[in-house]
């Protein structure tokens, strides 16, 4: 259980780091309150439209396993559903308005999570 926890936590940290670095290289703000300057579709965005949220979920899962406390997994589906419906849906509406067909095409070809 500890080895799986370590792998998940490291994977989550790595994915979140790649998310930040990809945005930095693209020179677009990470802060969702600021306007996106470019549609990022490279780096981890080739595999998932939400590497930051996926990274956080992996880190959470890894820490849960490392601590040996499985009860936090009971709340994870609800938290992910809230993020998916409340945050990601809003972000996707904005990106569709901002980038139009480019984002629609990207969205068709890349999964939301994995």
C-alpha positions as CSV (number, residue, x, y, z in Angstrom):
1,X,0.0,0.0,0.0
2,X,2.9,2.4,0.8
3,X,4.6,1.7,-2.6
4,X,1.3,2.5,-4.4
5,X,0.9,5.6,-2.3
6,X,4.4,6.8,-3.1
7,X,3.9,6.2,-6.8
8,X,0.6,8.0,-6.8
9,X,1.9,11.0,-4.8
10,X,5.0,11.3,-7.0
11,X,2.9,11.0,-10.1
12,X,0.5,13.7,-8.9
13,X,3.4,16.1,-8.0
14,X,5.1,15.4,-11.4
15,X,1.8,16.0,-13.3
16,X,1.1,19.3,-11.4
17,X,4.6,20.4,-12.0
18,X,4.4,19.8,-15.7
19,X,1.1,21.7,-15.7
20,X,2.8,24.8,-14.2
21,X,5.9,24.5,-16.4
22,X,3.8,24.1,-19.6
23,X,1.8,27.2,-18.8
24,X,4.9,29.1,-18.0
25,X,6.5,28.1,-21.3
26,X,3.3,29.0,-23.2
27,X,3.3,32.4,-21.4
28,X,-0.3,32.1,-20.3
29,X,-1.5,32.8,-16.8
30,X,-2.1,29.9,-14.4
31,X,-4.5,32.0,-12.4
32,X,-8.0,31.2,-13.7
33,X,-9.1,34.8,-12.9
34,X,-6.8,36.1,-15.6
35,X,-7.6,35.8,-19.3
36,X,-5.9,32.9,-21.2
37,X,-3.6,34.2,-23.8
38,X,-3.1,30.9,-25.7
39,X,-4.8,27.5,-25.9
40,X,-2.3,25.0,-24.5
41,X,-2.6,21.6,-26.1
42,X,1.0,20.2,-25.6
43,X,2.8,18.7,-22.7
44,X,0.4,16.9,-20.4
45,X,-2.5,18.5,-22.2
46,X,-1.9,15.9,-25.0
47,X,-3.4,13.2,-22.6
48,X,-5.8,15.1,-20.3
49,X,-7.6,18.4,-20.5
50,X,-7.1,18.8,-16.7
51,X,-3.6,17.8,-15.6
52,X,-3.7,20.1,-12.6
53,X,-6.9,18.6,-11.2
54,X,-5.8,15.1,-12.1
55,X,-2.4,15.7,-10.4
56,X,-4.1,17.0,-7.2
57,X,-6.4,13.9,-7.2
58,X,-3.4,11.6,-7.6
59,X,-1.5,13.4,-4.8
60,X,-4.5,13.2,-2.5
61,X,-4.9,9.4,-3.3
62,X,-1.2,8.9,-2.7
63,X,-1.1,10.7,0.6
64,X,-4.2,8.7,1.7
65,X,-2.5,5.4,0.9
66,X,0.8,6.5,2.6
67,X,-1.1,7.4,5.7
68,X,-2.9,4.1,5.7
69,X,-6.3,5.8,6.1
70,X,-8.6,4.6,3.5
71,X,-11.7,6.6,4.7
72,X,-10.6,9.7,2.8
73,X,-11.4,7.8,-0.5
74,X,-15.1,8.0,0.5
75,X,-15.1,11.8,0.0
76,X,-13.0,11.8,-3.2
77,X,-15.8,11.0,-5.7
78,X,-17.9,13.8,-4.3
79,X,-15.1,16.3,-4.5
80,X,-14.2,15.3,-8.0
81,X,-17.9,15.6,-9.1
82,X,-18.0,19.1,-7.6
83,X,-14.7,20.1,-9.4
84,X,-16.0,18.4,-12.6
85,X,-19.4,20.1,-12.7
86,X,-18.7,23.3,-10.8
87,X,-15.2,24.3,-11.9
88,X,-14.2,22.4,-15.1
89,X,-17.6,23.0,-16.8
90,X,-17.3,26.7,-16.2
91,X,-13.7,26.7,-17.5
92,X,-14.7,24.8,-20.6
93,X,-17.5,27.3,-21.4
94,X,-15.0,30.1,-21.2
95,X,-12.4,28.3,-23.3
96,X,-15.1,27.6,-26.0
97,X,-16.0,31.2,-26.1
98,X,-12.4,32.4,-26.1
99,X,-10.9,29.9,-28.6
100,X,-14.0,28.7,-30.5
101,X,-13.4,25.8,-33.0
102,X,-9.8,25.3,-31.9
103,X,-11.0,24.4,-28.4
104,X,-14.0,22.4,-29.6
105,X,-11.7,20.3,-31.8
106,X,-9.2,19.8,-29.0
107,X,-12.0,18.8,-26.6
108,X,-13.2,16.2,-29.1
109,X,-9.8,14.6,-29.3
110,X,-8.5,14.7,-25.6
111,X,-10.3,13.3,-22.6
112,X,-11.4,15.5,-19.7
113,X,-9.6,13.3,-17.1
114,X,-7.7,10.3,-18.5
